[in-house]
Amino acid sequence: MLPYQQQKLLSSALGWLGGGEIPVSTEDRSGATAAESFFALYVALPAQLPAGMSPLHGMSGQCGWNCPASRCTGRRAAA
């Protein structure tokens, strides 16, 4: 995880204006600024991927994880 919050998306395609799921700031017409700050998390792919899945350089995706409430803080822990 990058140790600081950020608002600039890696690509405007991640935001609503580019067809993505992340709400973007109405003040940025390019659609590359998230409406709320977020933390970037970089995850290594497993050596053996499921059938039909191909890693492509520069692509992004989503992941989830389980975190005991005692170790999580902020809004994420409440979800």
N, C-alpha and C positions, 0 to 999 in steps of 0.2 A: 504494500500500500504506500502510495506517495504520502509523505508526512505533512501535507498541508491541503487545505481545501482549495478548490478552484472553481471557476465558472465557465471558462472557455472549453467548448467541446472539441474533441479531436477532429471532428468533421460535422458540418452542418446537417449531414444526412442523419445524424443521431437525434436531432431535434424535430419538433413538430413541423416546422416549415419545410424540412427535407424529407418528411415521411416517417421520421423516427418516433420514439415514445417519450422523449424527454421534453418537458415544457420549456420553452425558451423565453428570454426577455423580450418584451415588446419594444424596448429601446434600441435593440440591435436588429436592423433590417436584414442582415446577412443570415440570421438564424444560428449563429455559432456561439451564442452566449446563453447558458442555462439560466432559467428563472431563479433557481436556488443553487447554492454552493453544493459541491459534491466532492467525494474523495475518489481518486482513481486507484483501482486495484488490478495489478498485473498478475496473471495466473499462468503457470507452466502447464502445458497440455500433457496428459499421460502418454507414455511411450506407445501404448496400444489403444488406438481410438476405436469406437464402435463402428461396425460395418456401415459403409456409405458416407462416412464423415471424412472430409479431407481438409487438413489445415492449409490456409492460404496466407501468405505473408501480408501483413498490414491490415488484416481483417479484425474486426472486434466482435464481441458477443456478450452474452449475459451469463452470470453464474450465481448460484445461491450457496449459502452455507448455514450450518446450524451453530449457534453460539449460546452457551449457557447464559442465562440472564445475569448472573453474577459477574460475567466477564465483558458483557456488552454495555455500552452506554449510549445515551441519546435516543432519538426517535426510532432507530432501527431495532432496538431491543424490545420495544413495545409491540412490534408487528408480529 
